[in-house]
């Protein structure tokens, strides 16, 4: 009787252990809009960095289905895009102190308004407040021959600072930050 009870207890403990380990090995699937980062410079010479999520076109169009024209957009997917400046920069003649900001945009057919905001840690554009705009610029849209399925951002050095390039589908926008 004691042997049977002992074997039952051991079998139960083993089943619990196995079922716990199986659950512990389950991982969430891939994010449909994966997080990415773009930076310029390395280590203590890094000028700027953006953290953003990369939505996919999947047959949809910018301005209608995605990044609606005339409305504040988080500049990516999921959480608002985060911009980190490691040195004071200027945007459209406005000085921006080194620090962490959110990057919002208002897309349009011919130009995008790019907004650096002190509103941080936002989901989407829900926390955006116009009065917390630190600097903004209206940057012209250029069209590329090549379509980008995934929303993308990249920095490029310029003579007087850096340009943040935003691209999706055939739309390209260059945002000039100066030193």
N, C-alpha and C positions, 0 to 999 in steps of 0.2 A: 504494500500500500504506500509506504513511504517512498519506495523507488518510483512508483507510478507518478506520485505527486511531484517528486523531484524532476523526473523527465518532462512532465507537463510544464513545470515552471521554466526549465531550461529551454524547451521548445518555444514557449511564449516569449521569453526574453530574446531568443535568436530571431524570431519573426519580427519583433519590434525593432531590433537592431538593423535587420535587413531593410525593413520598410522605411526607417529613418534615413538610412544611407541612400536609398533610391531617391527619396524626396530631396535630399541634400544635393544631389547631382543634377537637378533640373535647373536650367538657365533660361532666362527670357530670350526670345528670338531676336533677330537683328532688328534694329530700329529702322523704320522706313525712311526716316530723315536723319541720317547719322550725324553726330557732332563732328566738327572739324575745327581746325585753327589755321590761321595764316599769320606769319610774322615777318619782320624785316630786321636783320641783325641777329647776333647771338650773344648769349650771356649778358655781361654788363654793357654791351654795345647794342643791345636790342632797342630799337626806337619805338616800335609799336607791335601790337598783337590783337587779333580779333578771334573770338570764340563764337561759332555760329553752327546752326544745324542746316543740313543740305536737303531741302525738299526736291522731289523729282517732278518733271513735267507730266509724265504718264498720259500724254495725249491732251493735256489741258493747256490753256493759254494764259499768258501774263496779261494782266489788266482786266480780265473777265473772271476766270476761275481762280487765278492765283495772283497775289500782289495787286489788289484792285486799284485801278487808277483813281487818284484824288483822295485816297484814304491812308491814314497812318498804318504802316506795315512794320512788323518786327524785324524785317530784313533777314529772312531765313524762315526756319520752322521752330516750333516748340518755344523755348524761352527766348526772350529778346536777345539779339546779338550784343555781345559784350566787347567793348573797345578798351584796350589798355594802352595808354601813352606813357612811356617811360621818360619822357622829357617834355617840356613845354612846347607846344606846337601852335600854329595859327591855321584857322580855316576861314576863308573868305574875309580876312582882315580882323578876325576875332581871336584873341589869345585864349588858348585852352591850357590850363595847368596840367602837369603830369598827374595821372590818376586813372581811375576806372570809371567808365561811362557806358551807357547803352547807346546803340546806334539804330536809329529808326529811319525809315524813308517814306516818302509820299511819291509813289511811282506815277509817271505820266507818259504819254506817247512820245513827247519830244524832249522832256527833261524830268529828272527825278530830284526832289528835294531831299537832301541828306541831312539828318539832324543828329547832333551829338547832345545827349541828354544826361542830366545828373540823376534821372530815375534809373535805379539799378535793381537787379534781382526781380525782374518782371517775367510773368508768363505771357508770351505774346506781346501785344501792344496795350494790354489792359491797364497797365500802370502808367502809361504815357500821359504827361501833363505838359501842355505847351509852355507854361510859365517856367518849367525847369529846363528849357532849351539853353544849352551853353553856347552853341554855335550852329549855324546851318549854312548850306549852300545849295543853289539850284545848278545841278550839273547836267550838261546836255547828254542825250541818248545818242549813241552811234550804233549802227547795225553791222553785224559780222556776217560773213558768208557761212561760218561754222556755227551750228547749234550746240548748246550745252544742255544735256538732259538734266544734270544736277546743278542746282544753284551753286555758284562758286565765288570766292573772294581771294584776292592775291595782292600783295604789296609789290611796288616797283620803286627803286630809288629814283629821285629826280635831282636836278642841280641844287635846288633849294629846300629839299625835304623828301617826302615820299608821296606816291599816288596809291590810293586804295582802289583797286579795280573790282568792280562788281559785274558779274556776268550770269546770264541765264537765257536759255533759248538763243536767239541771235542778238539780244539786247546787251549792250555794254555801257557802263557808266564809270568814269574816272573821277575820283575825289582827291583834289590836291591839298595835302597837308604841308605847310611850310614851317621851317625852323625860325 
